[in-house]
Amino acid sequence: MGGEPLFALNLVGFPTKSLPLEVLGEILKGGAETAAEAGIPVLGGHSTDFDVPVYGMAVTGRAKASAIRRNVGARPGDALVLTKALGTGVVTVALRARALAEKDGRPIDGDSVPTAAEEAAAVRSMTRLNREASRVAARFRVSAGTDVTGFGLLGHLGAMLRGSGVAAEISLSSLPVLPGVRRLLSNGRVPGGTKRNLAAAGGALEAAGVSEEERLLLADAQTSGGLLLAVRAEEAETLVAALRKAGDAAAARIGCILPSGTRPEGHVKILP
């Protein structure tokens, strides 16, 4: 949203009776390293005994009122730019399936789990901060922006469209997708949240000729996804080039905001 983080607090739930505290130490170490990368200190936090590991941060920051980027305000004719590849939800659910199979001693089809390279690509994406992408976007005429996280591309785009009173068109062939994701989808590796996201899209989605797997990809619940930016069409390619130069190699122009009156507000048309 154009803000600047100042400091963070850890929020931890941890099953002390079933996991060694060394695991918690590694989790907190990872959080501290990421906070340091963002240039902020971790000033403490709160913890509780919980049945499964839960970890997050409450971050305090500041922003100039004149520079705040909101998820409303997209204009007809704007281009849509996505800064990270989709598919982290699919990869992580496949990794959980592999871990459970290994724990139970069950065989598992190699096509239904990520390769080491595919897993590494997903981890790199999830551990990359959106800081540089946000800083690059500040140099352009971005009318609206949002992150793409738990509600998937369709959910977060839909909120932007409804809030802006517009509709959009997305090109499947332009979408950046993490390696291996389409194969994993075809083997049934779909998070429950992804299925719910697709169901929630309902009648606002026009996707004739688009497969169920591709629809699920559009709705995939992301962990630490990228930014979705509505920007002047004439600046879109320059923005994409600047994002890639700054390290967001998957950045791509994925669609556009449609002219007023061509589709109902909040409507998303998918081109194969």
Secondary structure as the mmCIF struct_conf table of DSSP 4:
data_model
#
loop_
_struct_conf.conf_type_id
_struct_conf.id
_struct_conf.beg_label_comp_id
_struct_conf.beg_label_asym_id
_struct_conf.beg_label_seq_id
_struct_conf.end_label_comp_id
_struct_conf.end_label_asym_id
_struct_conf.end_label_seq_id
STRN STRN1 GLU A 4 PHE A 14
TURN_TY1_P TURN_TY1_P1 THR A 16 SER A 18
BEND BEND1 LEU A 19 LEU A 19
HELX_RH_AL_P HELX_RH_AL_P1 LEU A 21 ALA A 38
TURN_TY1_P TURN_TY1_P2 GLY A 39 GLY A 39
STRN STRN2 VAL A 42 ASP A 49
BEND BEND2 ASP A 51 VAL A 52
STRN STRN3 VAL A 54 ARG A 62
HELX_RH_3T_P HELX_RH_3T_P1 ALA A 65 ALA A 67
BEND BEND3 ASN A 71 ASN A 71
TURN_TY1_P TURN_TY1_P3 PRO A 76 GLY A 77
STRN STRN4 ALA A 79 LEU A 82
BEND BEND4 LYS A 84 LYS A 84
STRN STRN5 LEU A 86 LEU A 86
HELX_RH_AL_P HELX_RH_AL_P2 THR A 88 ASP A 104
TURN_TY1_P TURN_TY1_P4 GLY A 105 GLY A 105
HELX_RH_3T_P HELX_RH_3T_P2 GLY A 110 SER A 112
BEND BEND5 VAL A 113 VAL A 113
HELX_RH_AL_P HELX_RH_AL_P3 ALA A 116 THR A 127
BEND BEND6 ARG A 128 ARG A 128
BEND BEND7 ASN A 130 ASN A 130
HELX_RH_AL_P HELX_RH_AL_P4 ARG A 131 ALA A 137
TURN_TY1_P TURN_TY1_P5 ALA A 138 ARG A 139
BEND BEND8 PHE A 140 PHE A 140
STRN STRN6 VAL A 142 ASP A 147
TURN_TY1_P TURN_TY1_P6 GLY A 150 PHE A 151
HELX_RH_AL_P HELX_RH_AL_P5 GLY A 152 SER A 164
TURN_TY1_P TURN_TY1_P7 GLY A 165 GLY A 165
STRN STRN7 ALA A 168 SER A 171
HELX_RH_3T_P HELX_RH_3T_P3 LEU A 172 SER A 174
STRN STRN8 VAL A 177 VAL A 177
TURN_TY1_P TURN_TY1_P8 PRO A 179 GLY A 180
HELX_RH_AL_P HELX_RH_AL_P6 VAL A 181 SER A 186
TURN_TY1_P TURN_TY1_P9 ASN A 187 GLY A 188
HELX_RH_AL_P HELX_RH_AL_P7 GLY A 192 ALA A 201
HELX_RH_3T_P HELX_RH_3T_P4 GLY A 202 ALA A 204
STRN STRN9 LEU A 205 GLU A 206
TURN_TY1_P TURN_TY1_P10 ALA A 208 GLY A 209
HELX_RH_AL_P HELX_RH_AL_P8 GLU A 212 ALA A 219
BEND BEND9 THR A 223 SER A 224
STRN STRN10 LEU A 227 VAL A 231
HELX_RH_3T_P HELX_RH_3T_P5 ALA A 233 GLU A 235
HELX_RH_AL_P HELX_RH_AL_P9 ALA A 236 LYS A 245
TURN_TY1_P TURN_TY1_P11 ALA A 246 GLY A 247
TURN_TY1_P TURN_TY1_P12 ALA A 249 ALA A 250
STRN STRN11 ALA A 252 ILE A 257
HELX_LH_PP_P HELX_LH_PP_P1 LEU A 258 PRO A 259
TURN_TY1_P TURN_TY1_P13 SER A 260 GLY A 261
BEND BEND10 THR A 262 ARG A 263
TURN_TY1_P TURN_TY1_P14 GLU A 265 GLY A 266
STRN STRN12 VAL A 268 LEU A 271
#
